[in-house]
Amino acid sequence: MGMLLLKRKIGKSIEIQVDGMEPMIVSVLGIEGKEVCLGIAAPREVAVHRSEIADKIRLKEGGGLGIDREKHSKNWRNDDR
């Protein structure tokens, strides 16, 4: 699985399209220090969870963890932000 890195300003969105479904929209609602407030609009049949919750659900269901977030974020991470 790959990761697309995008920069968005407050009030801007990205749209995720999956064949046969309504688009999902992720909007940047605000930024406070190092925290970003995101709004996610998705069809009801799409589960949306924070990554740590999704990992717990997968482990409980006998699956493995999701993507390696450390691997995908290490080139982007900047502690000076």
CORHUCOR-V246473 format. One record per pair of residues at least 12 apart in sequence whose ideal C-beta (glycine too) atoms are under 7 Angstrom apart, sorted by the first residue. I is the first residue (numbers start at 1). J is the second residue. If there is no record, write none. Layout:
BEGIN
[[I:J] [I:J]]
END
This chain:
BEGIN
[[1:67] [3:72] [5:76] [8:28] [9:28] [10:28] [10:30] [10:31] [11:28] [12:28] [13:25] [13:26] [13:27] [14:26] [21:43] [22:43] [24:40] [24:41] [24:42] [24:46] [25:41] [26:38] [26:40] [27:39] [34:81] [51:66] [51:69] [54:66]]
END
